[in-house]
Amino acid sequence: MSLSVTAPPRLWTRNFSLYFTARTMSVVGDTMIPVAMAVAMLALGHGVSGVGYALGAWMGAFALFVVFGGVFADRFHPRPQMIGADAVRCLLQLSLAGYLWWGHPPLWFIVAGALLGGIATAMFQPGLSGLVPQVAADPQQANGVLRVSQGVATMAGPALAGVLVAVTSPATVFAVDAATFAISGICLVALRLPRFEADRSQSTLHNLRTGWDEFRSRSWLWAVILIWWVLGVFVWGPVTPLGAASIIEAHGKAAFGYAESAFGAGCVLGGLIAIRVRPARPLLAGGIAMLLFPAMPLAASLVPELPLLMLGYGISGLGWAFWGVQWATAVQTQIPADRLNRVTAYEIAGSILAVPFGQVIAGPASAVFGIHRLLMGGAVIGFGCAVALLVVRPVRRLALVKAA
C-alpha cells in the first residue's frame, strides 16, 4: 500500500467558509443531543430503555426517509431542503426545551419529537456530500478539513452539553442546540452556488431505482454497508445508551460529555492525518485505522479512571475519523455527480438502518446480560468488523481516484 504526502492547495473561499460553518454548527447541535437526551431521560425516570427509544426513534426515522431526501436533493437542489430541515430542527429543540423548563414531558412527546427530528435530518444529510464538490475544488482536502471540524465539534458539543447539564439543566442544552441549527440555516442561505440544472423528466420511483442500480453495481459499496449492519446492531446502536449509563454511574453526568469530547479530539487528529496522507488504496488504509475503533466500547465497559476512559475514546475517534475521510472521498470521487445525492442517501440509510434496532434493544438486553458485558461484546464485534474491511477483496483493493 503506497502513500503519498502532498501540500494541499488553497481551500478557503467564501462558499467553503460558509459551508464549513454550517456543517460545523450542525454537527455541534447533533452531538449535543445524545448527552442531553441521555441525562434528561434518566432524570425523568425513563431509564436506559427510554434513552434507547428516543435515540432509536430519531435514527429509525432518519434511516427510513434519508433515501427520499437524496432523491429530492438530486431532483431539485439540496440547499433549500437543508435550510428547511434546519428550521424544523430549531423549532423542535426549542419546544422540547420549553416543555422541560415548564413541565415534565411524557415519553411519547419526546419520542414524537425525536421522530420529527430524524425526518428533518434525513432531508438535510444527503446534501452534505453533494455540496462538497460544489464548494471545494479538492474533495480529499475538503473532507479532511471537514473531518477535523467534525472532530472539534464532536469534542465541543458533548463537552458543552456535559457542562450545561451539570450546572444548569438539559433544557438549556436543547435551547443552545436550537441556536446551532439556526446558524447553520443562515449560512446555507448565504451560499452563492451555480444554477442547478436537474433532469426532472423521470418519476420519483424511477429516480429511486436509478440510485439503487448505481448503489448495487459497486460491490465495494454494498460490502461495506453489510459490515456496517453488524456494527450498527452490536456496537453503534447500544454504545450511547449503555455507555451513558455505565459512565454516569461510575463518574457522574459530566464525565459522559467529557468522554464524548475525547472521541472528538481523536477525530481531530485523525482528520489532520487524513488531510496530508493519501493512500493509493483508501479503504484498505481506512480499514487498518478502524482497528482502533473498538477502544470506545472497551473503555465504556471497563470504566477506568477518567483520564484512561478519555484516552480510549480518543483512540477510537482517531481511527473513526481517518476511515471517514477515506470513505467519503471514495464515494464522492467514484459516483457520478448527477447521482451522488441518491447514492449517498442509500449509503447513509444502509449504514445506519441497523443502529436504531441496536438502540431499542440495548435496554432489554442489558437487563438480561448486563451493561458491561454487552459493551465488552461490542468491542470484540467492532474489532471483527474492522478485520472484515481488510479481508473483503473489493474493499481493500479499491484504488484512489483523483477529483476532476
C-alpha positions as CSV (number, residue, x, y, z in Angstrom):
1,M,0.0,0.0,0.0
2,S,1.7,3.2,-1.2
3,L,1.2,6.5,0.4
4,S,1.8,10.0,-0.9
5,V,2.1,13.2,1.1
6,T,1.2,16.4,-0.7
7,A,0.9,20.0,0.2
8,P,-2.8,20.9,0.0
9,P,-3.8,23.8,-2.4
10,R,-5.7,26.8,-1.1
11,L,-9.1,25.8,0.0
12,W,-10.8,28.7,1.8
13,T,-13.3,30.5,-0.4
14,R,-16.4,32.4,0.7
15,N,-18.6,29.4,-0.2
16,F,-16.5,26.9,1.5
17,S,-16.2,29.1,4.6
18,L,-20.0,29.4,4.8
19,Y,-20.5,25.7,4.2
20,F,-17.8,24.8,6.7
21,T,-19.6,27.0,9.4
22,A,-23.0,25.5,8.6
23,R,-21.7,21.9,8.8
24,T,-19.7,22.5,11.9
25,M,-22.6,24.1,13.7
26,S,-25.0,21.3,12.6
27,V,-22.5,18.7,14.0
28,V,-22.3,20.6,17.3
29,G,-26.0,20.5,17.5
30,D,-26.3,16.9,16.6
31,T,-23.6,15.8,19.1
32,M,-25.2,17.7,22.0
33,I,-28.4,15.8,21.6
34,P,-27.3,12.3,22.9
35,V,-25.8,13.8,26.0
36,A,-28.8,16.0,26.8
37,M,-31.2,13.2,25.9
38,A,-29.5,10.6,28.0
39,V,-29.3,12.8,31.1
40,A,-32.9,14.1,30.6
41,M,-34.4,10.6,30.1
42,L,-32.6,9.2,33.1
43,A,-33.6,12.2,35.2
44,L,-37.2,11.8,34.2
45,G,-37.2,8.2,35.3
46,H,-37.4,6.6,31.8
47,G,-34.1,4.7,32.3
48,V,-31.8,3.1,29.7
49,S,-34.8,1.9,27.7
50,G,-36.2,5.4,27.5
51,V,-32.8,6.7,26.1
52,G,-32.8,3.8,23.6
53,Y,-36.4,4.5,22.5
54,A,-35.8,8.2,21.9
55,L,-32.5,7.8,20.1
56,G,-33.9,4.8,18.2
57,A,-36.9,6.8,17.1
58,W,-34.6,9.6,15.7
59,M,-32.3,7.1,14.0
60,G,-35.1,5.0,12.6
61,A,-37.0,7.9,11.1
62,F,-33.7,9.2,9.6
63,A,-32.8,5.8,8.1
64,L,-36.3,5.3,6.6
65,F,-36.6,8.8,5.0
66,V,-33.0,9.6,4.0
67,V,-33.3,7.8,0.6
68,F,-36.2,10.2,-0.3
69,G,-34.0,13.1,0.9
70,G,-31.3,12.0,-1.6
71,V,-33.9,11.8,-4.5
72,F,-35.3,15.2,-3.7
73,A,-31.7,16.7,-3.5
74,D,-30.8,15.3,-7.0
75,R,-34.2,16.2,-8.4
76,F,-34.3,19.8,-7.2
77,H,-31.4,21.1,-5.1
78,P,-30.0,20.1,-1.7
79,R,-29.7,23.6,-0.3
80,P,-33.4,24.6,0.1
81,Q,-34.4,21.3,1.8
82,M,-31.3,21.6,4.1
83,I,-32.4,25.1,5.1
84,G,-35.9,23.9,5.8
85,A,-34.6,20.9,7.8
86,D,-32.5,23.3,10.0
87,A,-35.7,25.4,10.6
88,V,-37.7,22.4,11.7
89,R,-34.9,21.1,14.0
90,C,-34.5,24.5,15.5
91,L,-38.3,24.7,16.4
92,L,-38.3,21.1,17.7
93,Q,-35.4,21.7,20.1
94,L,-37.0,25.0,21.3
95,S,-40.3,23.2,22.0
96,L,-38.5,20.4,24.0
97,A,-36.5,23.0,25.9
98,G,-39.7,24.9,26.8
99,Y,-41.5,21.7,27.9
100,L,-38.6,20.7,30.1
101,W,-38.4,24.2,31.7
102,W,-42.1,24.4,32.5
103,G,-43.2,20.8,32.9
104,H,-42.5,17.1,32.9
105,P,-42.7,15.9,29.3
106,P,-44.1,12.4,28.9
107,L,-42.2,9.7,27.0
108,W,-44.5,9.9,23.9
109,F,-43.8,13.6,23.5
110,I,-40.0,13.1,23.5
111,V,-40.2,10.2,21.1
112,A,-42.5,12.0,18.7
113,G,-40.1,15.0,18.7
114,A,-37.2,12.6,18.0
115,L,-39.2,11.1,15.1
116,L,-39.7,14.5,13.5
117,G,-36.1,15.5,14.1
118,G,-35.0,12.3,12.4
119,I,-37.1,13.1,9.3
120,A,-35.7,16.6,9.2
121,T,-32.2,15.3,9.4
122,A,-32.9,12.8,6.6
123,M,-33.8,15.8,4.4
124,F,-30.5,17.6,5.5
125,Q,-27.9,14.9,5.4
126,P,-27.7,13.7,1.7
127,G,-26.9,17.2,0.5
128,L,-23.8,17.5,2.7
129,S,-21.9,15.1,0.4
130,G,-23.4,16.6,-2.8
131,L,-22.4,20.2,-1.8
132,V,-18.7,19.4,-1.2
133,P,-17.7,19.2,-4.9
134,Q,-19.7,22.5,-5.5
135,V,-17.8,24.4,-2.8
136,A,-14.3,22.9,-2.9
137,A,-12.0,22.0,-5.8
138,D,-10.2,19.2,-3.9
139,P,-12.7,16.8,-2.2
140,Q,-9.9,14.9,-0.4
141,Q,-8.6,18.1,1.2
142,A,-12.1,19.4,1.9
143,N,-13.2,16.2,3.5
144,G,-10.1,16.2,5.7
145,V,-10.7,19.7,6.9
146,L,-14.4,18.9,7.4
147,R,-13.5,15.8,9.4
148,V,-11.2,17.9,11.6
149,S,-14.0,20.4,12.1
150,Q,-16.4,17.5,12.8
151,G,-13.9,16.2,15.4
152,V,-13.7,19.6,17.0
153,A,-17.5,19.9,17.0
154,T,-17.8,16.3,18.3
155,M,-15.4,17.3,21.1
156,A,-17.0,20.7,21.8
157,G,-20.7,19.6,21.6
158,P,-20.7,16.9,24.2
159,A,-18.3,18.9,26.5
160,L,-20.6,21.9,26.3
161,A,-23.6,19.7,26.9
162,G,-21.9,18.0,29.8
163,V,-21.1,21.3,31.5
164,L,-24.5,22.7,30.9
165,V,-26.4,19.7,32.3
166,A,-24.1,19.7,35.3
167,V,-24.5,23.4,36.1
168,T,-28.0,24.1,34.6
169,S,-30.4,21.6,33.1
170,P,-31.0,19.6,29.9
171,A,-33.5,22.2,28.8
172,T,-30.6,24.7,28.4
173,V,-28.8,22.3,26.2
174,F,-31.8,21.9,23.9
175,A,-32.1,25.7,23.7
176,V,-28.4,26.1,22.8
177,D,-28.9,23.2,20.3
178,A,-31.7,25.1,18.6
179,A,-29.3,28.1,18.1
180,T,-26.8,25.9,16.3
181,F,-29.3,24.8,13.8
182,A,-30.4,28.5,13.2
183,I,-26.8,29.5,12.5
184,S,-26.4,26.6,10.1
185,G,-29.5,27.6,8.2
186,I,-28.4,31.2,7.9
187,C,-25.0,30.2,6.5
188,L,-26.7,27.9,3.9
189,V,-28.9,30.8,2.8
190,A,-25.8,32.9,2.2
191,L,-24.2,30.4,-0.2
192,R,-23.7,31.5,-3.8
193,L,-23.9,28.4,-5.9
194,P,-24.1,28.0,-9.7
195,R,-27.5,27.4,-11.3
196,F,-28.7,23.9,-10.7
197,E,-29.7,22.0,-13.8
198,A,-31.6,18.8,-12.9
199,D,-33.4,16.3,-15.0
200,R,-36.9,16.2,-13.7
201,S,-38.5,14.2,-16.5
202,Q,-38.4,11.0,-14.6
203,S,-40.6,10.0,-11.7
204,T,-39.5,9.7,-8.1
205,L,-39.8,5.9,-8.4
206,H,-37.5,5.9,-11.4
207,N,-35.0,8.1,-9.6
208,L,-35.1,5.7,-6.6
209,R,-34.4,2.8,-9.0
210,T,-31.5,4.6,-10.7
211,G,-29.9,5.4,-7.4
212,W,-30.4,1.8,-6.3
213,D,-28.8,0.5,-9.5
214,E,-25.8,2.7,-9.0
215,F,-25.5,1.5,-5.4
216,R,-25.8,-2.2,-6.0
217,S,-23.5,-2.2,-9.1
218,R,-20.5,-1.4,-6.8
219,S,-19.5,-4.4,-4.7
220,W,-17.1,-2.3,-2.5
221,L,-20.0,0.0,-1.6
222,W,-22.6,-2.6,-0.5
223,A,-20.0,-4.8,1.1
224,V,-19.1,-2.0,3.5
225,I,-22.7,-1.4,4.2
226,L,-23.3,-5.1,5.1
227,I,-20.4,-4.9,7.5
228,W,-21.9,-1.7,8.9
229,W,-25.1,-3.5,9.6
230,V,-23.3,-5.7,12.1
231,L,-21.5,-2.7,13.6
232,G,-24.8,-0.8,13.9
233,V,-26.7,-3.5,15.8
234,F,-24.0,-4.6,18.2
235,V,-21.8,-1.5,18.6
236,W,-23.0,1.9,17.3
237,G,-26.6,1.3,18.5
238,P,-26.0,0.2,22.1
239,V,-22.8,2.2,22.8
240,T,-24.5,5.5,23.6
241,P,-27.3,4.4,25.9
242,L,-25.2,1.7,27.5
243,G,-22.0,3.9,27.6
244,A,-24.0,6.7,29.2
245,A,-25.4,4.5,31.9
246,S,-22.0,2.9,32.6
247,I,-20.0,6.2,32.7
248,I,-22.6,8.3,34.6
249,E,-22.9,5.6,37.2
250,A,-19.1,5.4,37.7
251,H,-18.1,9.1,37.3
252,G,-21.1,11.3,37.2
253,K,-23.1,13.2,34.5
254,A,-20.4,15.5,33.2
255,A,-18.0,12.6,32.6
256,F,-20.1,11.2,29.8
257,G,-19.8,14.5,28.0
258,Y,-16.0,14.6,28.6
259,A,-15.6,11.1,27.2
260,E,-17.6,12.0,24.0
261,S,-15.4,15.1,23.8
262,A,-12.3,12.9,23.9
263,F,-13.7,11.0,21.0
264,G,-14.0,14.3,19.1
265,A,-10.4,15.2,20.0
266,G,-9.3,11.9,18.4
267,C,-11.4,12.7,15.4
268,V,-9.5,16.0,15.0
269,L,-6.1,14.1,15.0
270,G,-7.4,11.5,12.6
271,G,-8.7,14.2,10.2
272,L,-5.5,16.1,10.3
273,I,-3.6,13.0,9.3
274,A,-6.1,12.3,6.6
275,I,-5.5,15.7,5.1
276,R,-1.9,15.0,4.5
277,V,-1.8,11.3,3.8
278,R,-3.4,10.0,0.6
279,P,-3.3,6.2,0.4
280,A,-3.3,4.6,-3.0
281,R,-6.0,2.2,-1.6
282,P,-8.1,4.4,0.7
283,L,-10.5,1.8,2.1
284,L,-7.6,-0.5,3.0
285,A,-5.9,2.2,4.9
286,G,-9.2,3.2,6.5
287,G,-9.8,-0.4,7.5
288,I,-6.5,-0.5,9.3
289,A,-7.4,2.7,11.1
290,M,-10.8,1.1,12.1
291,L,-8.9,-1.4,14.2
292,L,-8.6,1.4,16.8
293,F,-12.4,2.0,16.9
294,P,-13.3,-0.7,19.5
295,A,-11.3,1.2,22.1
296,M,-14.5,3.2,22.8
297,P,-16.9,0.3,23.8
298,L,-13.9,-1.3,25.6
299,A,-13.3,1.8,27.7
300,A,-17.0,2.2,28.4
301,S,-17.1,-1.4,29.6
302,L,-14.1,-1.3,31.8
303,V,-14.9,2.3,33.1
304,P,-11.3,3.0,34.3
305,E,-10.3,6.3,35.8
306,L,-11.4,9.3,33.8
307,P,-8.1,10.0,32.0
308,L,-7.8,6.4,30.8
309,L,-11.5,6.4,29.8
310,M,-11.0,9.6,27.7
311,L,-7.8,8.1,26.2
312,G,-9.8,5.1,25.0
313,Y,-12.5,7.3,23.5
314,G,-9.8,9.5,21.8
315,I,-8.0,6.5,20.2
316,S,-11.3,5.3,18.9
317,G,-12.1,8.7,17.4
318,L,-8.7,8.8,15.6
319,G,-9.5,5.6,13.8
320,W,-13.1,6.5,13.1
321,A,-12.1,9.9,11.6
322,F,-9.4,8.6,9.3
323,W,-11.8,5.9,8.0
324,G,-14.5,8.5,7.5
325,V,-12.3,10.8,5.3
326,Q,-11.2,7.8,3.1
327,W,-14.8,6.6,2.8
328,A,-16.4,10.0,2.0
329,T,-13.7,10.7,-0.6
330,A,-14.1,7.3,-2.2
331,V,-17.9,7.8,-2.5
332,Q,-17.6,11.4,-3.8
333,T,-15.0,10.5,-6.5
334,Q,-16.3,7.1,-7.6
335,I,-20.0,8.1,-8.1
336,P,-21.3,10.3,-11.0
337,A,-22.1,13.8,-9.7
338,D,-25.7,13.8,-11.0
339,R,-26.5,10.7,-9.0
340,L,-24.3,11.3,-6.0
341,N,-27.0,12.5,-3.6
342,R,-29.2,9.5,-4.3
343,V,-26.3,7.0,-3.9
344,T,-25.2,8.8,-0.8
345,A,-28.7,8.5,0.6
346,Y,-28.7,4.7,0.1
347,E,-25.2,4.6,1.6
348,I,-26.3,6.6,4.7
349,A,-29.6,4.6,5.1
350,G,-27.7,1.3,4.8
351,S,-25.0,2.4,7.2
352,I,-27.4,3.3,10.0
353,L,-30.6,1.4,9.4
354,A,-29.5,-1.2,12.0
355,V,-28.5,1.4,14.6
356,P,-32.0,2.2,15.9
357,F,-32.6,-1.6,16.3
358,G,-29.4,-1.8,18.5
359,Q,-30.5,1.3,20.4
360,V,-34.0,0.0,21.1
361,I,-32.8,-3.5,22.3
362,A,-30.0,-2.0,24.4
363,G,-32.2,-1.6,27.5
364,P,-33.9,-5.0,27.5
365,A,-30.6,-6.8,26.6
366,S,-28.8,-5.0,29.4
367,A,-31.3,-6.3,31.9
368,V,-30.5,-9.9,30.7
369,F,-26.8,-9.8,30.1
370,G,-25.6,-6.7,32.0
371,I,-24.4,-3.3,30.7
372,H,-20.6,-4.0,31.0
373,R,-20.8,-7.4,29.4
374,L,-22.7,-6.1,26.4
375,L,-20.2,-3.3,25.9
376,M,-17.3,-5.8,26.0
377,G,-19.1,-7.9,23.4
378,G,-19.5,-4.8,21.3
379,A,-15.7,-4.2,21.5
380,V,-15.0,-7.7,20.2
381,I,-17.5,-7.4,17.4
382,G,-16.2,-4.0,16.4
383,F,-12.7,-5.4,16.0
384,G,-14.2,-8.2,13.9
385,C,-15.9,-5.7,11.6
386,A,-12.6,-3.8,11.1
387,V,-10.9,-7.1,10.2
388,A,-13.7,-7.8,7.7
389,L,-12.9,-4.5,5.9
390,L,-9.4,-5.8,5.4
391,V,-10.5,-9.2,4.2
392,V,-13.1,-8.3,1.6
393,R,-11.3,-8.1,-1.7
394,P,-13.3,-5.3,-3.5
395,V,-13.0,-3.1,-0.4
396,R,-9.2,-3.5,0.2
397,R,-8.4,-3.2,-3.5
398,L,-10.4,-0.1,-4.3
399,A,-7.9,2.4,-5.9
400,L,-7.7,6.1,-5.3
401,V,-9.5,8.3,-8.0
402,K,-8.3,11.9,-8.2
403,A,-11.0,14.5,-8.4
404,A,-11.7,16.1,-11.8
